[in-house]
Amino acid sequence: MLNSLTYSVPEIYKNKENLRTFLIKHPEIKFISIVGVDFLGNDTDERIPIEYFLTNMDNIFRGGVQTDGSSVHLPNISALNDAKVDFIIDFDTNWYIDYNFDYIFSNNLPVGTIRIPAFLKHNGRFYCSRSVLANTVKFVEREILKIIKNDNDFLNQIKIDKDDISDITFTLGTELEFWVRTPASKVTVDELAVSQMLKESYWKRTRGEVRSGLEESLILLQKYGFSPEMGHKEVGGIKGKITRSGTIADTMEQLEIDWHYNTPRQAADNELYARILIKEVFRRRGLEVTFNAKPLRGIAGSGEHMHIGATLKLKSGAMVNLFDSYDILNYMSKYGYGALMGILKNWDYINPFISHS
């Protein structure tokens, strides 16, 4: 079945005329979901029937999908007497197709929903996590490009001229950690603490439904084009108990899945959808997943993080890593150290967004 599915809308179909043709070719796709992300990282998820979407496509493509401020978290922005929020479609990122494997359509394929990323707009201004990220990337690219073009020492070190520079790009590579457990199972904190101290789980072999869920998640991520790099057990968790029937009960394990880097906005969209996909894979196997940063006090938390890359794109097509040191005596370039010191200097502002504490 997996090989018969289309996992994203090809670029040539992301316009009104061609999208209609694409939907006719895929009758298993029954819904559209316009996905905005509020300031808490919550992504909207709704079901717009294809019939309604096709009839109102002109209006929807112009931002005709609306909600009220109670549906998304926009504090001090939308109010009861001024609550209209518009969804503005993002045509520059991937439109993934979310399949419901619990509901098989008449053509023996699961019912699909196209998830179309969008920006949230209120009173003519954009207010959402995706727009903040897009504006931040544009601002940082512009400012750093100015600095580098005036940094003759650095340009001489990497042996290029400022006129050779075409652009500057950023990338994010994702490592996603999460806990998997059997719902309603009883595992004590002491058991978890001892297992963690003895390093019983880290990079050890997965078994049973946990192994199947991990492998299926990696296969699906590959189908969606995420280019997964690995999946493995993390430091937290205990060994499940084998029942009389040979199944494993009282599962409580910590896993990690990593995938390839991408542009910042696409990487952020990918992480949101990867969480949905992974949760659904394990749910179908009777297991519960949490991505909470610190689900249990005193036990290893889920340190999901992204690796930031910054490169100069030259007019010749060559790429220059801004963080790499071109002097063997140094670990990083001065821009690498500058990025690190910038994090430390501005920790008070960054911490609320990234740390459970």
C-alpha positions as CSV (number, residue, x, y, z in Angstrom):
1,M,0.0,0.0,0.0
2,L,2.8,2.5,0.9
3,N,4.2,2.4,-2.6
4,S,0.8,3.3,-4.1
5,L,0.5,6.6,-2.2
6,T,1.5,10.1,-3.2
7,Y,3.0,11.8,-0.1
8,S,3.2,15.4,-1.2
9,V,1.8,17.7,-3.9
10,P,4.3,18.2,-6.7
11,E,5.3,21.8,-7.3
12,I,3.7,22.0,-10.7
13,Y,0.3,21.3,-9.1
14,K,0.4,24.1,-6.5
15,N,-1.8,26.4,-8.5
16,K,-5.6,26.6,-9.0
17,E,-5.7,25.0,-12.5
18,N,-3.3,22.1,-11.9
19,L,-4.4,21.4,-8.3
20,R,-7.9,20.6,-9.6
21,T,-6.4,18.0,-12.0
22,F,-4.3,16.5,-9.3
23,L,-7.3,16.0,-7.0
24,I,-9.3,14.4,-9.8
25,K,-6.4,11.9,-10.3
26,H,-6.4,11.1,-6.5
27,P,-10.0,10.3,-5.4
28,E,-8.7,9.1,-2.0
29,I,-7.7,12.7,-1.1
30,K,-11.0,13.9,0.4
31,F,-10.0,16.9,2.5
32,I,-7.8,20.0,2.7
33,S,-6.3,21.3,5.9
34,I,-4.9,24.9,6.1
35,V,-2.2,24.7,8.7
36,G,-1.2,27.8,10.7
37,V,1.0,27.8,13.8
38,D,0.4,30.1,16.7
39,F,2.9,31.5,19.2
40,L,2.7,28.4,21.4
41,G,3.6,26.1,18.4
42,N,0.1,24.7,18.1
43,D,-0.7,23.9,14.5
44,T,-4.3,24.2,13.3
45,D,-6.0,21.1,11.9
46,E,-9.3,21.2,10.2
47,R,-11.1,19.2,7.4
48,I,-12.3,21.2,4.4
49,P,-14.2,18.8,2.0
50,I,-12.7,18.7,-1.5
51,E,-16.0,19.6,-3.0
52,Y,-16.2,22.8,-1.0
53,F,-12.5,23.6,-1.7
54,L,-12.9,23.2,-5.4
55,T,-16.0,25.4,-5.5
56,N,-14.3,28.1,-3.4
57,M,-10.7,27.8,-4.5
58,D,-10.4,31.4,-5.8
59,N,-11.5,32.8,-2.4
60,I,-9.4,30.4,-0.4
61,F,-6.2,31.1,-2.4
62,R,-6.7,34.8,-1.7
63,G,-6.9,34.2,2.1
64,G,-10.6,33.3,2.3
65,V,-10.2,30.8,5.2
66,Q,-10.8,32.5,8.5
67,T,-11.0,31.7,12.2
68,D,-11.5,33.6,15.4
69,G,-8.8,34.5,17.9
70,S,-10.1,31.8,20.4
71,S,-8.9,29.1,18.0
72,V,-5.2,30.1,18.1
73,H,-3.0,31.6,20.8
74,L,-2.4,35.3,19.9
75,P,-2.3,37.1,23.3
76,N,-2.9,40.9,23.3
77,I,-3.4,40.7,19.5
78,S,-6.9,39.3,18.8
79,A,-9.8,40.2,21.1
80,L,-13.5,39.2,21.3
81,N,-14.5,42.4,19.5
82,D,-11.7,42.1,16.9
83,A,-11.1,38.4,16.5
84,K,-10.9,37.7,12.7
85,V,-7.8,35.8,11.7
86,D,-7.0,35.0,8.1
87,F,-5.0,32.1,6.8
88,I,-2.6,33.1,4.0
89,I,-1.4,30.1,2.0
90,D,2.4,29.5,1.8
91,F,3.3,28.3,-1.7
92,D,7.0,28.0,-1.0
93,T,7.0,25.0,1.3
94,N,5.9,21.4,0.9
95,W,2.3,20.4,1.0
96,Y,2.2,17.0,2.6
97,I,-0.7,14.5,2.3
98,D,-1.8,13.2,5.7
99,Y,-3.3,9.7,5.4
100,N,-5.8,8.1,7.8
101,F,-4.8,4.4,7.9
102,D,-7.8,3.6,10.0
103,Y,-10.2,4.7,7.2
104,I,-9.7,2.9,3.9
105,F,-11.4,4.4,0.8
106,S,-13.2,2.4,-1.9
107,N,-10.0,2.3,-4.0
108,N,-8.3,0.4,-1.2
109,L,-6.2,3.4,-0.3
110,P,-6.4,5.4,3.0
111,V,-8.4,8.7,3.0
112,G,-5.9,11.6,2.6
113,T,-5.9,15.2,3.7
114,I,-3.6,17.8,2.0
115,R,-1.9,19.9,4.7
116,I,-1.3,23.3,3.2
117,P,1.0,25.5,5.4
118,A,-0.2,29.0,6.0
119,F,0.5,32.3,7.8
120,L,-1.9,33.8,10.3
121,K,-2.9,37.4,9.4
122,H,-4.8,39.8,11.7
123,N,-5.7,43.4,10.7
124,G,-3.3,43.3,7.8
125,R,-0.3,42.1,9.8
126,F,1.1,38.6,10.1
127,Y,1.1,37.1,13.7
128,C,2.3,33.5,13.9
129,S,5.4,31.4,14.5
130,R,5.9,30.8,10.8
131,S,5.9,34.5,10.0
132,V,8.2,35.3,12.9
133,L,10.7,32.7,11.6
134,A,10.4,33.9,8.0
135,N,11.0,37.5,9.0
136,T,13.9,36.6,11.3
137,V,15.7,34.6,8.7
138,K,15.4,37.5,6.1
139,F,16.6,40.0,8.7
140,V,19.6,37.9,9.8
141,E,20.6,37.0,6.2
142,R,20.5,40.7,5.2
143,E,22.5,41.9,8.3
144,I,25.2,39.2,8.2
145,L,25.6,39.7,4.4
146,K,26.5,43.3,5.1
147,I,29.0,42.4,7.8
148,I,30.7,39.8,5.7
149,K,31.0,41.9,2.5
150,N,32.8,44.5,4.7
151,D,35.1,42.0,6.4
152,N,38.2,42.0,4.2
153,D,40.2,39.8,6.6
154,F,37.6,37.0,6.5
155,L,37.2,37.3,2.7
156,N,41.0,37.1,2.3
157,Q,41.1,34.1,4.6
158,I,38.5,32.1,2.5
159,K,40.1,33.5,-0.7
160,I,37.0,35.1,-2.3
161,D,36.0,38.6,-3.3
162,K,32.8,40.3,-2.0
163,D,31.5,40.4,-5.6
164,D,31.7,36.6,-5.7
165,I,29.0,36.3,-3.1
166,S,25.5,35.6,-4.4
167,D,23.5,34.9,-1.2
168,I,23.6,33.6,2.4
169,T,21.5,30.6,3.5
170,F,20.7,28.9,6.7
171,T,19.8,25.3,7.4
172,L,18.4,23.3,10.3
173,G,19.0,19.6,10.9
174,T,16.6,17.9,13.4
175,E,17.1,15.4,16.3
176,L,13.8,14.5,17.8
177,E,13.6,12.7,21.2
178,F,10.5,11.3,22.7
179,W,9.1,8.8,25.2
180,V,7.0,5.7,24.3
181,R,4.9,3.8,26.8
182,T,2.1,1.4,27.2
183,P,-1.0,3.4,28.2
184,A,-1.9,3.1,31.9
185,S,1.2,0.9,32.7
186,K,2.8,1.4,36.1
187,V,6.5,2.1,36.1
188,T,8.2,3.7,39.2
189,V,10.5,6.6,39.0
190,D,13.1,4.6,41.0
191,E,13.1,1.9,38.3
192,L,13.7,4.5,35.6
193,A,16.4,6.2,37.7
194,V,18.4,3.0,38.3
195,S,18.1,2.0,34.6
196,Q,19.4,5.4,33.6
197,M,22.3,5.3,36.0
198,L,23.3,1.9,34.8
199,K,23.0,3.0,31.1
200,E,20.8,0.0,30.4
201,S,19.0,1.6,27.4
202,Y,21.3,4.0,25.5
203,W,21.7,2.7,21.9
204,K,20.5,-0.7,22.9
205,R,18.4,-3.0,20.8
206,T,14.7,-2.2,20.4
207,R,12.2,-5.1,20.7
208,G,8.6,-5.9,19.8
209,E,6.2,-3.1,19.0
210,V,8.7,-0.4,19.9
211,R,11.1,-1.8,17.2
212,S,8.3,-2.1,14.7
213,G,7.1,1.5,15.4
214,L,10.6,2.9,15.1
215,E,11.2,1.1,11.8
216,E,7.8,2.1,10.4
217,S,8.4,5.7,11.4
218,L,11.7,5.8,9.6
219,I,10.2,4.2,6.4
220,L,7.3,6.7,6.4
221,L,9.7,9.7,6.9
222,Q,11.7,8.4,3.9
223,K,8.5,8.2,1.9
224,Y,7.7,11.8,2.7
225,G,11.2,12.9,1.6
226,F,12.6,13.8,5.1
227,S,15.7,11.7,4.4
228,P,16.0,10.2,7.9
229,E,19.5,9.4,9.1
230,M,18.9,7.1,12.1
231,G,16.7,6.1,14.9
232,H,17.9,4.6,18.2
233,K,17.1,4.2,21.9
234,E,18.0,7.1,24.2
235,V,19.3,7.0,27.8
236,G,15.9,6.8,29.4
237,G,13.5,3.9,29.9
238,I,13.4,0.3,31.2
239,K,13.1,-3.1,29.6
240,G,9.5,-4.2,28.9
241,K,8.2,-7.3,30.5
242,I,7.4,-10.4,28.4
243,T,3.9,-11.8,28.9
244,R,2.9,-15.4,28.6
245,S,1.7,-14.9,25.1
246,G,5.2,-13.6,24.1
247,T,4.2,-9.9,23.8
248,I,6.0,-7.1,25.7
249,A,4.1,-5.2,28.3
250,D,4.8,-2.2,30.6
251,T,6.8,-0.5,27.9
252,M,8.5,2.7,28.9
253,E,11.3,3.7,26.6
254,Q,13.0,6.8,25.2
255,L,13.8,7.0,21.5
256,E,15.4,9.4,19.1
257,I,14.9,9.9,15.3
258,D,17.2,12.2,13.2
259,W,16.6,13.5,9.7
260,H,18.4,15.6,7.1
261,Y,18.7,19.4,7.2
262,N,16.5,21.7,5.3
263,T,15.7,25.4,5.1
264,P,14.5,26.9,8.4
265,R,10.8,27.2,7.5
266,Q,10.7,23.8,5.9
267,A,12.6,22.2,8.7
268,A,10.1,23.6,11.2
269,D,7.1,22.4,9.2
270,N,8.8,18.9,8.9
271,E,9.2,18.6,12.6
272,L,5.5,19.4,13.2
273,Y,4.4,16.8,10.8
274,A,7.0,14.2,11.9
275,R,5.5,14.5,15.4
276,I,2.0,13.7,14.1
277,L,3.3,10.9,11.9
278,I,5.3,9.2,14.8
279,K,2.5,9.5,17.3
280,E,0.1,7.9,14.8
281,V,2.5,5.0,14.0
282,F,2.9,4.1,17.7
283,R,-0.8,4.7,18.5
284,R,-1.8,2.1,15.9
285,R,0.5,-0.3,17.8
286,G,-1.2,0.4,21.1
287,L,1.6,2.7,22.4
288,E,1.5,6.3,23.6
289,V,4.1,8.9,22.6
290,T,4.9,12.2,24.4
291,F,7.3,14.9,23.1
292,N,7.2,16.8,26.4
293,A,10.6,18.2,27.3
294,K,10.5,16.8,30.8
295,P,7.7,14.3,31.3
296,L,9.2,13.0,34.6
297,R,11.1,15.0,37.2
298,G,14.5,13.5,37.9
299,I,14.5,11.4,34.8
300,A,16.1,12.1,31.4
301,G,14.1,14.7,29.4
302,S,13.6,14.8,25.7
303,G,16.3,17.2,24.4
304,E,14.9,17.8,20.9
305,H,17.2,20.2,19.2
306,M,18.2,21.5,15.8
307,H,21.7,21.9,14.3
308,I,22.1,25.3,12.7
309,G,24.2,25.8,9.5
310,A,25.1,29.0,7.7
311,T,26.7,29.1,4.3
312,L,27.7,31.6,1.7
313,K,26.4,30.8,-1.8
314,L,28.8,32.0,-4.4
315,K,27.9,33.0,-8.0
316,S,29.9,30.1,-9.2
317,G,27.5,27.8,-7.3
318,A,30.1,26.9,-4.7
319,M,29.1,26.9,-1.0
320,V,31.3,28.3,1.9
321,N,30.6,27.1,5.4
322,L,30.5,30.2,7.6
323,F,31.1,28.3,10.9
324,D,34.0,26.2,9.7
325,S,37.5,27.3,10.5
326,Y,39.9,27.7,7.6
327,D,42.8,27.9,10.0
328,I,43.8,24.5,11.4
329,L,44.7,26.1,14.8
330,N,41.0,27.0,15.5
331,Y,38.0,24.9,16.0
332,M,35.5,27.3,14.4
333,S,35.6,30.5,12.4
334,K,35.1,33.8,14.2
335,Y,31.5,33.8,13.0
336,G,31.0,30.4,14.6
337,Y,32.3,31.7,17.9
338,G,30.2,34.8,17.4
339,A,27.1,32.8,17.0
340,L,27.9,30.8,20.2
341,M,28.6,34.0,22.2
342,G,25.4,35.5,20.9
343,I,23.5,32.6,22.4
344,L,25.2,33.0,25.8
345,K,24.9,36.8,25.8
346,N,21.1,36.7,24.9
347,W,20.2,33.6,27.0
348,D,17.6,35.5,29.1
349,Y,15.6,36.1,25.9
350,I,16.2,32.7,24.3
351,N,15.7,30.5,27.4
352,P,11.8,30.8,27.6
353,F,11.5,29.4,24.1
354,I,13.8,26.4,24.4
355,S,14.1,25.3,28.1
356,H,11.6,23.5,30.2
357,S,13.1,25.2,33.3
